[in-house]
Amino acid sequence: MSKLDELKELKEKLNITVTGEENYPYGEPCLIVSNHNCLMDIFYIPTVINEDLVSMVSARLAYKKGERLEVVDKYLNTFPCEAHGGRIYAKLGIDYASDILYKGQSISIFPEGAYIPDNTVVHRGRTGAARILFNARDKGVKPYIVPVSINIKDKIEELDNYNPTDNEVEIKILEPLDYEKEYELYKIVNSLKYKNSLYHSIIDEAMIEISLSMSKTYIHEYIKLFPKGNVMFANGETVDKDEAQNNEYVERYISELKEKENKLIKTLKYNK
């Protein structure tokens, strides 16, 4: 059974509704950005998009062995995001994700970078999603960026829950954002500070649109992250962050990302 078939079965078990599907440009590479309130969010988005997606998730979700990984692998085409290894690992994730987008596969990502139990607010997103978008543009493709809101109507009782719940969940697929002006400016300016402001402009707009669609408070501050202090590799092994800066570990991570990307592209193109 394909992951899409698995997701269709999962959707039947969820109390989930979707509006705005006409806004989604099927058949085109899309970067889907969403708010994030619980781990079930990683399943909500793929259940309402009727095509294969690549889900950018924490390396701890993509690689850590156990029951959690079995459930994640059953439903999702994951690509790891290593937020705890410093700039080298963050940049590698962005570079390879943009290559996946360039090759025509849509990606789902949570710019807030973490989830919190307070589902009455939406926080400012980090710029990784915009960097992926612009990198893909630099390679010669013009992806859409599509904001999608996830509104959990009931109290979130279990944050780490991989089983269907009775929670009423409302998904709204919003209109793609026009980021052409920001990209044109990005191409001609040299200031890294100004480029960073352009990244923020796109993600801020997306997260504000998401908050407005749910009539929820937008907080122009990042969610506080708690660094793990290590890098996780494909076999579930963790290496101290400082040690992981050594070339042998960086090369190992690059090799694993290449293998992951190639496997995803091969599988998803075959499914098409």
C-alpha positions as CSV (number, residue, x, y, z in Angstrom):
1,M,0.0,0.0,0.0
2,S,1.4,3.5,-0.9
3,K,1.7,6.2,1.6
4,L,-1.1,8.1,-0.1
5,D,-3.4,5.1,0.4
6,E,-2.3,4.9,4.1
7,L,-3.0,8.6,4.5
8,K,-6.5,8.2,3.0
9,E,-7.3,5.5,5.5
10,L,-5.9,7.7,8.3
11,K,-8.0,10.6,7.3
12,E,-11.2,8.5,7.7
13,K,-10.2,8.0,11.3
14,L,-9.7,11.7,12.0
15,N,-12.3,14.4,12.7
16,I,-10.8,16.7,10.1
17,T,-12.2,19.1,7.6
18,V,-10.5,21.0,4.8
19,T,-11.4,24.2,2.9
20,G,-9.6,26.1,0.2
21,E,-8.3,23.1,-1.7
22,E,-8.9,25.1,-4.9
23,N,-6.0,27.3,-3.9
24,Y,-3.5,24.5,-4.1
25,P,-1.7,24.3,-7.5
26,Y,-1.6,20.6,-8.0
27,G,1.2,19.3,-10.3
28,E,3.5,22.2,-9.4
29,P,6.3,22.2,-6.8
30,C,5.0,23.8,-3.7
31,L,6.5,24.8,-0.3
32,I,3.7,24.4,2.2
33,V,4.2,26.4,5.4
34,S,2.0,25.8,8.5
35,N,1.5,26.6,12.1
36,H,2.5,23.9,14.6
37,N,0.7,23.0,17.9
38,C,1.2,19.2,18.3
39,L,3.0,16.3,16.7
40,M,-0.2,15.1,15.0
41,D,0.3,18.2,12.8
42,I,2.9,16.3,10.8
43,F,0.1,13.9,9.6
44,Y,-2.7,16.5,9.2
45,I,-1.2,18.3,6.2
46,P,-0.4,15.2,4.1
47,T,-3.9,13.8,4.7
48,V,-5.6,16.8,3.0
49,I,-3.2,17.2,0.0
50,N,-4.0,14.6,-2.6
51,E,-0.4,14.1,-3.8
52,D,2.8,12.9,-2.4
53,L,4.6,15.4,-0.2
54,V,8.0,15.5,1.4
55,S,7.7,16.3,5.1
56,M,10.6,18.2,6.6
57,V,10.7,17.1,10.2
58,S,13.2,17.0,13.1
59,A,16.0,14.5,12.6
60,R,14.8,13.0,15.9
61,L,11.5,12.1,14.1
62,A,13.2,11.1,10.9
63,Y,15.9,8.9,12.4
64,K,15.3,7.9,16.1
65,K,14.6,4.2,16.3
66,G,11.4,3.0,18.0
67,E,7.6,2.8,17.7
68,R,7.5,6.5,16.8
69,L,9.7,6.1,13.8
70,E,7.6,3.1,12.6
71,V,4.4,5.2,12.6
72,V,6.1,8.2,10.9
73,D,7.6,6.0,8.2
74,K,4.2,4.4,7.6
75,Y,2.6,7.6,6.5
76,L,5.3,10.2,5.6
77,N,8.1,10.8,3.1
78,T,10.4,12.5,5.6
79,F,13.5,14.6,5.1
80,P,15.5,15.5,8.2
81,C,16.0,19.0,9.6
82,E,18.9,19.1,12.0
83,A,18.3,22.2,14.1
84,H,20.9,21.4,16.8
85,G,24.2,21.0,14.8
86,G,25.0,24.6,14.1
87,R,25.2,26.5,10.8
88,I,26.9,23.8,8.7
89,Y,24.1,21.3,9.3
90,A,21.3,23.8,9.0
91,K,22.7,25.0,5.6
92,L,23.0,21.4,4.4
93,G,19.4,20.7,5.2
94,I,18.3,23.9,3.3
95,D,20.5,23.1,0.3
96,Y,19.3,19.5,-0.1
97,A,15.6,20.5,0.6
98,S,15.8,23.1,-2.1
99,D,17.2,20.5,-4.5
100,I,14.1,18.3,-3.8
101,L,11.9,21.3,-4.5
102,Y,13.9,22.0,-7.7
103,K,13.3,18.4,-8.8
104,G,9.5,19.0,-8.7
105,Q,8.6,17.5,-5.3
106,S,6.4,19.6,-2.9
107,I,7.6,20.0,0.7
108,S,5.7,20.7,3.9
109,I,7.5,22.6,6.7
110,F,6.7,24.2,10.0
111,P,8.6,27.6,10.2
112,E,7.9,28.0,13.9
113,G,10.5,25.3,14.4
114,A,8.7,23.7,17.4
115,Y,5.2,23.2,18.8
116,I,3.6,24.5,22.0
117,P,0.4,23.4,23.7
118,D,-1.2,26.9,23.4
119,N,-3.2,26.6,20.2
120,T,-4.6,30.1,20.6
121,V,-1.5,31.8,19.1
122,V,0.8,31.7,16.1
123,H,4.4,32.5,16.5
124,R,6.9,34.2,14.2
125,G,8.5,31.7,11.8
126,R,12.2,31.2,11.2
127,T,13.7,31.9,7.8
128,G,14.7,28.4,6.7
129,A,11.6,28.0,4.6
130,A,12.3,31.2,2.6
131,R,16.0,30.1,2.1
132,I,14.8,26.8,0.7
133,L,12.4,28.7,-1.6
134,F,15.0,31.2,-2.9
135,N,17.6,28.4,-3.3
136,A,15.2,26.5,-5.5
137,R,14.6,29.7,-7.5
138,D,18.3,30.1,-8.0
139,K,18.4,26.6,-9.5
140,G,15.9,27.5,-12.1
141,V,12.4,26.5,-10.8
142,K,9.6,28.8,-9.5
143,P,7.9,27.0,-6.6
144,Y,4.7,28.2,-5.0
145,I,4.6,29.0,-1.3
146,V,1.3,28.0,0.2
147,P,0.3,28.9,3.7
148,V,-1.9,26.3,5.4
149,S,-3.5,26.8,8.8
150,I,-4.2,24.0,11.3
151,N,-6.9,24.9,13.8
152,I,-7.4,22.3,16.6
153,K,-10.8,23.2,18.0
154,D,-10.5,21.1,21.2
155,K,-8.0,21.2,24.0
156,I,-4.8,19.3,23.1
157,E,-4.6,16.7,25.8
158,E,-1.6,14.7,24.5
159,L,1.2,16.4,22.6
160,D,3.1,13.2,21.7
161,N,0.2,11.4,20.2
162,Y,0.4,9.3,17.0
163,N,-3.0,7.8,17.2
164,P,-6.2,9.2,15.8
165,T,-8.1,11.4,18.2
166,D,-11.6,12.9,18.4
167,N,-10.3,16.4,18.2
168,E,-12.0,18.6,15.7
169,V,-9.4,19.8,13.3
170,E,-10.0,22.4,10.6
171,I,-7.4,22.8,7.8
172,K,-7.5,25.9,5.6
173,I,-5.4,26.0,2.4
174,L,-4.8,29.7,1.7
175,E,-3.9,31.4,-1.5
176,P,-0.2,31.1,-2.6
177,L,1.9,34.2,-1.7
178,D,3.4,36.5,-4.3
179,Y,7.1,36.7,-3.4
180,E,8.4,37.9,-6.8
181,K,9.4,41.4,-5.5
182,E,11.4,40.0,-2.6
183,Y,13.2,37.5,-4.8
184,E,14.1,40.2,-7.4
185,L,15.5,42.4,-4.6
186,Y,17.3,39.4,-3.1
187,K,19.1,38.9,-6.4
188,I,20.5,42.4,-6.7
189,V,21.5,43.3,-3.1
190,N,24.8,42.2,-1.5
191,S,23.9,43.0,2.2
192,L,23.4,39.8,4.1
193,K,21.3,41.8,6.6
194,Y,19.0,43.0,3.9
195,K,18.7,39.5,2.4
196,N,17.7,38.2,5.8
197,S,15.0,40.9,6.0
198,L,13.6,39.6,2.7
199,Y,13.5,36.1,4.0
200,H,11.7,37.3,7.1
201,S,9.2,39.4,5.0
202,I,7.9,36.2,3.2
203,I,7.7,34.0,6.3
204,D,6.2,36.8,8.4
205,E,3.5,37.3,5.8
206,A,2.7,33.6,5.6
207,M,2.4,33.2,9.4
208,I,0.3,36.4,9.8
209,E,-2.0,35.1,7.0
210,I,-2.3,31.8,8.9
211,S,-3.1,33.5,12.2
212,L,-5.7,35.7,10.5
213,S,-7.4,32.7,8.9
214,M,-8.1,31.3,12.3
215,S,-8.7,34.7,14.1
216,K,-5.8,33.9,16.5
217,T,-3.1,36.1,18.0
218,Y,0.1,36.5,16.1
219,I,3.2,36.8,18.3
220,H,6.1,38.5,16.5
221,E,8.6,36.4,18.5
222,Y,10.2,33.0,18.0
223,I,9.3,30.0,20.0
224,K,12.1,29.3,22.4
225,L,14.1,26.2,21.3
226,F,16.0,23.9,23.7
227,P,19.2,22.8,22.0
228,K,20.0,19.1,22.2
229,G,23.7,19.7,21.8
230,N,24.2,16.9,19.3
231,V,23.7,15.8,15.7
232,M,21.6,12.7,14.9
233,F,22.6,10.5,12.0
234,A,20.6,8.1,9.9
235,N,21.2,5.1,12.1
236,G,19.9,6.9,15.2
237,E,23.4,7.6,16.5
238,T,24.0,11.0,18.1
239,V,27.4,12.9,18.1
240,D,28.2,15.9,20.3
241,K,27.7,19.1,18.4
242,D,31.3,20.3,18.7
243,E,32.7,16.9,17.6
244,A,30.2,16.8,14.7
245,Q,31.9,19.9,13.2
246,N,34.8,17.6,12.2
247,N,35.0,17.0,8.5
248,E,34.5,13.2,8.8
249,Y,31.0,13.7,10.4
250,V,30.1,16.5,8.0
251,E,31.0,14.3,5.0
252,R,29.0,11.4,6.6
253,Y,26.0,13.7,7.0
254,I,26.3,14.9,3.4
255,S,26.4,11.2,2.2
256,E,23.3,10.4,4.2
257,L,21.4,13.4,2.9
258,K,22.3,12.5,-0.7
259,E,21.1,8.9,-0.2
260,K,17.9,10.2,1.4
261,E,17.2,12.6,-1.4
262,N,17.9,10.1,-4.1
263,K,15.6,7.5,-2.5
264,L,12.8,10.1,-2.1
265,I,13.1,11.3,-5.7
266,K,13.2,7.8,-7.1
267,T,10.2,6.6,-5.1
268,L,8.0,9.7,-5.6
269,K,8.7,9.9,-9.3
270,Y,7.8,6.2,-9.6
271,N,4.5,6.8,-7.8
272,K,3.6,9.5,-10.3
